[in-house]
Amino acid sequence: MIQEARNDSTGLAMIELVFIACISGTRADCREHSLIYTEMTPMVCMHGAQPALARWVETHPNWRIARWSCQPLRRERSI
């Protein structure tokens, strides 16, 4: 069974913004990264993901984001 970190009384959960970043110009060198947020809903993560990813790319200029998703923090995950 996959467990989620969730506070059922508020509906807030630990949310993970999982993304695949690739070296610009190649798909051969891609890596999974994640940013973890506490006390957030998936919808808030979806709204804040693009600015957060833009900040990440600013500090990693040779990388581009290939795909991303917001999901409850789990022991196992898929994108």
A tleap script that builds the chain and sets N, CA, C and O, in Angstrom:
source leaprc.protein.ff14SB
mol = sequence {
  NMET ILE GLN GLU ALA ARG ASN ASP SER THR
  GLY LEU ALA MET ILE GLU LEU VAL PHE ILE
  ALA CYS ILE SER GLY THR ARG ALA ASP CYS
  ARG GLU HIE SER LEU ILE TYR THR GLU MET
  THR PRO MET VAL CYS MET HIE GLY ALA GLN
  PRO ALA LEU ALA ARG TRP VAL GLU THR HIE
  PRO ASN TRP ARG ILE ALA ARG TRP SER CYS
  GLN PRO LEU ARG ARG GLU ARG SER CILE
}
set mol.1.N position { 0.844 -1.179 0.000 }
set mol.1.CA position { 0.000 0.000 0.000 }
set mol.1.C position { 0.890 1.244 0.000 }
set mol.1.O position { 1.878 1.308 0.731 }
set mol.2.N position { 0.537 2.217 -0.813 }
set mol.2.CA position { 1.280 3.477 -0.858 }
set mol.2.C position { 0.653 4.419 0.161 }
set mol.2.O position { -0.567 4.580 0.204 }
set mol.3.N position { 1.492 5.036 0.976 }
set mol.3.CA position { 1.002 5.939 2.005 }
set mol.3.C position { 1.238 7.382 1.597 }
set mol.3.O position { 2.255 7.712 0.987 }
set mol.4.N position { 0.281 8.237 1.943 }
set mol.4.CA position { 0.397 9.656 1.689 }
set mol.4.C position { 0.557 10.381 3.016 }
set mol.4.O position { -0.001 9.962 4.030 }
set mol.5.N position { 1.329 11.479 3.009 }
set mol.5.CA position { 1.438 12.335 4.181 }
set mol.5.C position { 0.308 13.351 4.078 }
set mol.5.O position { 0.365 14.257 3.246 }
set mol.6.N position { -0.723 13.209 4.920 }
set mol.6.CA position { -1.906 14.053 4.787 }
set mol.6.C position { -2.462 14.429 6.148 }
set mol.6.O position { -2.462 13.625 7.080 }
set mol.7.N position { -2.936 15.666 6.248 }
set mol.7.CA position { -3.634 16.130 7.429 }
set mol.7.C position { -5.111 16.158 7.076 }
set mol.7.O position { -5.574 17.114 6.454 }
set mol.8.N position { -5.867 15.126 7.461 }
set mol.8.CA position { -7.264 15.007 7.054 }
set mol.8.C position { -8.161 16.082 7.646 }
set mol.8.O position { -9.216 16.368 7.079 }
set mol.9.N position { -7.784 16.684 8.755 }
set mol.9.CA position { -8.649 17.690 9.361 }
set mol.9.C position { -8.672 18.983 8.548 }
set mol.9.O position { -9.667 19.705 8.592 }
set mol.10.N position { -7.615 19.295 7.812 }
set mol.10.CA position { -7.568 20.540 7.036 }
set mol.10.C position { -7.616 20.299 5.534 }
set mol.10.O position { -7.854 21.238 4.774 }
set mol.11.N position { -7.398 19.073 5.089 }
set mol.11.CA position { -7.339 18.791 3.666 }
set mol.11.C position { -5.994 19.113 3.052 }
set mol.11.O position { -5.797 18.932 1.851 }
set mol.12.N position { -5.060 19.591 3.870 }
set mol.12.CA position { -3.734 19.929 3.375 }
set mol.12.C position { -2.835 18.709 3.446 }
set mol.12.O position { -3.029 17.832 4.288 }
set mol.13.N position { -1.865 18.657 2.572 }
set mol.13.CA position { -0.971 17.507 2.523 }
set mol.13.C position { 0.441 17.976 2.223 }
set mol.13.O position { 0.665 19.123 1.834 }
set mol.14.N position { 1.371 17.083 2.407 }
set mol.14.CA position { 2.715 17.334 1.909 }
set mol.14.C position { 2.661 17.023 0.417 }
set mol.14.O position { 2.307 15.916 0.014 }
set mol.15.N position { 3.015 18.009 -0.388 }
set mol.15.CA position { 2.917 17.902 -1.842 }
set mol.15.C position { 4.311 17.922 -2.435 }
set mol.15.O position { 5.183 18.670 -1.994 }
set mol.16.N position { 4.502 17.094 -3.434 }
set mol.16.CA position { 5.782 17.028 -4.130 }
set mol.16.C position { 5.601 17.496 -5.566 }
set mol.16.O position { 4.776 16.963 -6.308 }
set mol.17.N position { 6.372 18.484 -5.940 }
set mol.17.CA position { 6.434 18.933 -7.328 }
set mol.17.C position { 7.570 18.143 -7.964 }
set mol.17.O position { 8.745 18.447 -7.759 }
set mol.18.N position { 7.205 17.125 -8.738 }
set mol.18.CA position { 8.180 16.232 -9.371 }
set mol.18.C position { 8.369 16.699 -10.803 }
set mol.18.O position { 7.394 16.937 -11.516 }
set mol.19.N position { 9.630 16.832 -11.229 }
set mol.19.CA position { 9.871 17.273 -12.599 }
set mol.19.C position { 11.079 16.585 -13.201 }
set mol.19.O position { 12.010 16.183 -12.504 }
set mol.20.N position { 11.034 16.465 -14.510 }
set mol.20.CA position { 12.138 15.906 -15.288 }
set mol.20.C position { 12.831 17.083 -15.959 }
set mol.20.O position { 12.201 17.856 -16.681 }
set mol.21.N position { 14.128 17.213 -15.716 }
set mol.21.CA position { 14.925 18.275 -16.333 }
set mol.21.C position { 15.977 17.623 -17.224 }
set mol.21.O position { 16.588 16.617 -16.863 }
set mol.22.N position { 16.172 18.225 -18.402 }
set mol.22.CA position { 17.135 17.695 -19.371 }
set mol.22.C position { 18.144 18.789 -19.714 }
set mol.22.O position { 17.814 19.975 -19.736 }
set mol.23.N position { 19.375 18.367 -19.979 }
set mol.23.CA position { 20.369 19.302 -20.481 }
set mol.23.C position { 19.820 19.878 -21.786 }
set mol.23.O position { 19.334 19.135 -22.639 }
set mol.24.N position { 19.895 21.184 -21.939 }
set mol.24.CA position { 19.370 21.828 -23.146 }
set mol.24.C position { 19.977 21.204 -24.400 }
set mol.24.O position { 21.186 20.985 -24.475 }
set mol.25.N position { 19.130 20.924 -25.371 }
set mol.25.CA position { 19.584 20.393 -26.656 }
set mol.25.C position { 19.690 18.882 -26.723 }
set mol.25.O position { 20.013 18.342 -27.781 }
set mol.26.N position { 19.427 18.177 -25.620 }
set mol.26.CA position { 19.515 16.719 -25.662 }
set mol.26.C position { 18.447 16.093 -24.782 }
set mol.26.O position { 18.104 16.642 -23.735 }
set mol.27.N position { 17.928 14.971 -25.191 }
set mol.27.CA position { 17.004 14.203 -24.345 }
set mol.27.C position { 17.734 13.022 -23.702 }
set mol.27.O position { 17.159 12.284 -22.901 }
set mol.28.N position { 18.991 12.858 -24.059 }
set mol.28.CA position { 19.749 11.726 -23.536 }
set mol.28.C position { 20.143 11.912 -22.083 }
set mol.28.O position { 20.327 10.930 -21.364 }
set mol.29.N position { 20.276 13.146 -21.641 }
set mol.29.CA position { 20.699 13.405 -20.265 }
set mol.29.C position { 19.585 14.121 -19.514 }
set mol.29.O position { 19.588 15.346 -19.395 }
set mol.30.N position { 18.634 13.344 -19.011 }
set mol.30.CA position { 17.505 13.868 -18.242 }
set mol.30.C position { 17.540 13.274 -16.844 }
set mol.30.O position { 17.946 12.128 -16.647 }
set mol.31.N position { 17.108 14.070 -15.881 }
set mol.31.CA position { 17.117 13.620 -14.487 }
set mol.31.C position { 15.834 14.035 -13.794 }
set mol.31.O position { 15.247 15.069 -14.110 }
set mol.32.N position { 15.407 13.215 -12.844 }
set mol.32.CA position { 14.235 13.540 -12.046 }
set mol.32.C position { 14.664 14.378 -10.848 }
set mol.32.O position { 15.670 14.087 -10.201 }
set mol.33.N position { 13.898 15.408 -10.564 }
set mol.33.CA position { 14.110 16.277 -9.409 }
set mol.33.C position { 12.766 16.470 -8.727 }
set mol.33.O position { 11.727 16.151 -9.304 }
set mol.34.N position { 12.777 16.983 -7.514 }
set mol.34.CA position { 11.511 17.307 -6.867 }
set mol.34.C position { 11.707 18.431 -5.858 }
set mol.34.O position { 12.788 18.631 -5.303 }
set mol.35.N position { 10.627 19.144 -5.649 }
set mol.35.CA position { 10.532 20.161 -4.607 }
set mol.35.C position { 9.385 19.719 -3.714 }
set mol.35.O position { 8.322 19.347 -4.211 }
set mol.36.N position { 9.583 19.756 -2.413 }
set mol.36.CA position { 8.572 19.279 -1.474 }
set mol.36.C position { 8.010 20.466 -0.704 }
set mol.36.O position { 8.751 21.313 -0.206 }
set mol.37.N position { 6.690 20.508 -0.620 }
set mol.37.CA position { 5.989 21.571 0.083 }
set mol.37.C position { 5.144 20.965 1.190 }
set mol.37.O position { 4.596 19.875 1.028 }
set mol.38.N position { 5.035 21.657 2.303 }
set mol.38.CA position { 4.196 21.190 3.406 }
set mol.38.C position { 2.921 22.020 3.445 }
set mol.38.O position { 2.906 23.179 3.031 }
set mol.39.N position { 1.875 21.422 3.937 }
set mol.39.CA position { 0.584 22.082 4.122 }
set mol.39.C position { 0.119 22.811 2.870 }
set mol.39.O position { -0.091 24.024 2.882 }
set mol.40.N position { -0.038 22.065 1.808 }
set mol.40.CA position { -0.455 22.624 0.527 }
set mol.40.C position { -1.445 21.660 -0.125 }
set mol.40.O position { -1.398 20.451 0.105 }
set mol.41.N position { -2.322 22.206 -0.924 }
set mol.41.CA position { -3.230 21.364 -1.702 }
set mol.41.C position { -2.620 21.155 -3.088 }
set mol.41.O position { -1.799 21.960 -3.528 }
set mol.42.N position { -3.006 20.100 -3.767 }
set mol.42.CA position { -2.498 19.897 -5.130 }
set mol.42.C position { -2.830 21.061 -6.067 }
set mol.42.O position { -2.031 21.390 -6.943 }
set mol.43.N position { -3.997 21.687 -5.896 }
set mol.43.CA position { -4.383 22.804 -6.758 }
set mol.43.C position { -3.450 23.997 -6.546 }
set mol.43.O position { -3.061 24.647 -7.516 }
set mol.44.N position { -3.091 24.289 -5.325 }
set mol.44.CA position { -2.160 25.388 -5.051 }
set mol.44.C position { -0.799 25.072 -5.666 }
set mol.44.O position { -0.140 25.962 -6.205 }
set mol.45.N position { -0.380 23.826 -5.590 }
set mol.45.CA position { 0.880 23.418 -6.216 }
set mol.45.C position { 0.821 23.642 -7.724 }
set mol.45.O position { 1.771 24.161 -8.312 }
set mol.46.N position { -0.285 23.255 -8.351 }
set mol.46.CA position { -0.429 23.424 -9.798 }
set mol.46.C position { -0.323 24.896 -10.193 }
set mol.46.O position { 0.287 25.231 -11.209 }
set mol.47.N position { -0.923 25.771 -9.382 }
set mol.47.CA position { -0.879 27.204 -9.684 }
set mol.47.C position { 0.514 27.787 -9.465 }
set mol.47.O position { 0.914 28.713 -10.171 }
set mol.48.N position { 1.248 27.261 -8.508 }
set mol.48.CA position { 2.566 27.808 -8.197 }
set mol.48.C position { 3.721 27.100 -8.872 }
set mol.48.O position { 4.868 27.522 -8.727 }
set mol.49.N position { 3.449 26.034 -9.605 }
set mol.49.CA position { 4.524 25.221 -10.184 }
set mol.49.C position { 5.343 25.975 -11.226 }
set mol.49.O position { 6.572 25.930 -11.189 }
set mol.50.N position { 4.691 26.660 -12.142 }
set mol.50.CA position { 5.443 27.326 -13.207 }
set mol.50.C position { 6.405 28.384 -12.666 }
set mol.50.O position { 7.557 28.410 -13.100 }
set mol.51.N position { 5.996 29.262 -11.740 }
set mol.51.CA position { 6.968 30.200 -11.182 }
set mol.51.C position { 8.101 29.500 -10.421 }
set mol.51.O position { 9.253 29.929 -10.490 }
set mol.52.N position { 7.772 28.423 -9.696 }
set mol.52.CA position { 8.810 27.678 -8.965 }
set mol.52.C position { 9.799 27.038 -9.929 }
set mol.52.O position { 11.006 27.058 -9.690 }
set mol.53.N position { 9.293 26.476 -11.010 }
set mol.53.CA position { 10.171 25.857 -12.002 }
set mol.53.C position { 10.991 26.910 -12.746 }
set mol.53.O position { 12.145 26.663 -13.095 }
set mol.54.N position { 10.406 28.070 -12.989 }
set mol.54.CA position { 11.159 29.160 -13.627 }
set mol.54.C position { 12.324 29.594 -12.744 }
set mol.54.O position { 13.419 29.856 -13.241 }
set mol.55.N position { 12.090 29.670 -11.427 }
set mol.55.CA position { 13.190 30.016 -10.500 }
set mol.55.C position { 14.272 28.940 -10.537 }
set mol.55.O position { 15.462 29.255 -10.499 }
set mol.56.N position { 13.864 27.666 -10.614 }
set mol.56.CA position { 14.840 26.572 -10.658 }
set mol.56.C position { 15.681 26.688 -11.926 }
set mol.56.O position { 16.902 26.538 -11.876 }
set mol.57.N position { 15.036 26.955 -13.061 }
set mol.57.CA position { 15.745 27.067 -14.336 }
set mol.57.C position { 16.709 28.264 -14.315 }
set mol.57.O position { 17.785 28.199 -14.909 }
set mol.58.N position { 16.331 29.343 -13.640 }
set mol.58.CA position { 17.230 30.501 -13.526 }
set mol.58.C position { 18.543 30.124 -12.857 }
set mol.58.O position { 19.596 30.657 -13.207 }
set mol.59.N position { 18.488 29.214 -11.903 }
set mol.59.CA position { 19.707 28.799 -11.199 }
set mol.59.C position { 20.379 27.596 -11.859 }
set mol.59.O position { 21.461 27.180 -11.445 }
set mol.60.N position { 19.739 27.045 -12.878 }
set mol.60.CA position { 20.281 25.914 -13.636 }
set mol.60.C position { 20.115 26.225 -15.125 }
set mol.60.O position { 19.326 25.563 -15.799 }
set mol.61.N position { 20.838 27.215 -15.653 }
set mol.61.CA position { 20.582 27.730 -16.996 }
set mol.61.C position { 20.817 26.751 -18.149 }
set mol.61.O position { 20.293 26.976 -19.240 }
set mol.62.N position { 21.562 25.707 -17.955 }
set mol.62.CA position { 21.807 24.749 -19.039 }
set mol.62.C position { 20.759 23.649 -19.102 }
set mol.62.O position { 20.861 22.739 -19.924 }
set mol.63.N position { 19.747 23.727 -18.232 }
set mol.63.CA position { 18.716 22.706 -18.153 }
set mol.63.C position { 17.384 23.264 -18.621 }
set mol.63.O position { 17.141 24.469 -18.554 }
set mol.64.N position { 16.519 22.366 -19.098 }
set mol.64.CA position { 15.147 22.738 -19.430 }
set mol.64.C position { 14.215 21.708 -18.793 }
set mol.64.O position { 14.590 20.553 -18.596 }
set mol.65.N position { 13.022 22.134 -18.481 }
set mol.65.CA position { 12.032 21.246 -17.871 }
set mol.65.C position { 11.300 20.500 -18.979 }
set mol.65.O position { 10.707 21.114 -19.866 }
set mol.66.N position { 11.344 19.167 -18.922 }
set mol.66.CA position { 10.674 18.343 -19.936 }
set mol.66.C position { 9.219 18.071 -19.553 }
set mol.66.O position { 8.338 18.103 -20.412 }
set mol.67.N position { 8.965 17.806 -18.279 }
set mol.67.CA position { 7.600 17.590 -17.792 }
set mol.67.C position { 7.597 17.690 -16.277 }
set mol.67.O position { 8.641 17.604 -15.631 }
set mol.68.N position { 6.411 17.873 -15.725 }
set mol.68.CA position { 6.281 18.008 -14.275 }
set mol.68.C position { 4.882 17.596 -13.832 }
set mol.68.O position { 3.952 17.523 -14.635 }
set mol.69.N position { 4.757 17.327 -12.532 }
set mol.69.CA position { 3.450 17.037 -11.945 }
set mol.69.C position { 3.489 17.362 -10.459 }
set mol.69.O position { 4.545 17.327 -9.828 }
set mol.70.N position { 2.328 17.676 -9.915 }
set mol.70.CA position { 2.154 17.872 -8.480 }
set mol.70.C position { 1.405 16.659 -7.952 }
set mol.70.O position { 0.405 16.239 -8.533 }
set mol.71.N position { 1.884 16.102 -6.863 }
set mol.71.CA position { 1.236 14.924 -6.308 }
set mol.71.C position { 1.501 14.852 -4.818 }
set mol.71.O position { 2.480 15.415 -4.327 }
set mol.72.N position { 0.628 14.156 -4.094 }
set mol.72.CA position { 0.885 13.968 -2.670 }
set mol.72.C position { 2.224 13.267 -2.484 }
set mol.72.O position { 2.595 12.393 -3.267 }
set mol.73.N position { 2.934 13.656 -1.450 }
set mol.73.CA position { 4.223 13.025 -1.149 }
set mol.73.C position { 3.971 11.561 -0.826 }
set mol.73.O position { 3.176 11.236 0.056 }
set mol.74.N position { 4.651 10.690 -1.543 }
set mol.74.CA position { 4.485 9.246 -1.378 }
set mol.74.C position { 5.843 8.580 -1.312 }
set mol.74.O position { 6.859 9.148 -1.713 }
set mol.75.N position { 5.835 7.388 -0.806 }
set mol.75.CA position { 7.082 6.606 -0.804 }
set mol.75.C position { 7.463 6.213 -2.221 }
set mol.75.O position { 8.641 6.209 -2.577 }
set mol.76.N position { 6.459 5.884 -3.029 }
set mol.76.CA position { 6.679 5.530 -4.432 }
set mol.76.C position { 5.958 6.564 -5.269 }
set mol.76.O position { 4.900 7.053 -4.874 }
set mol.77.N position { 6.519 6.907 -6.428 }
set mol.77.CA position { 5.877 7.902 -7.268 }
set mol.77.C position { 6.133 7.612 -8.725 }
set mol.77.O position { 7.063 6.890 -9.084 }
set mol.78.N position { 5.297 8.184 -9.550 }
set mol.78.CA position { 5.514 8.125 -10.996 }
set mol.78.C position { 5.077 9.447 -11.581 }
set mol.78.O position { 4.190 10.111 -11.044 }
set mol.79.N position { 5.693 9.826 -12.670 }
set mol.79.CA position { 5.399 11.120 -13.277 }
set mol.79.C position { 4.634 10.931 -14.568 }
set mol.79.O position { 4.292 11.909 -15.233 }
savepdb mol mol.pdb
quit
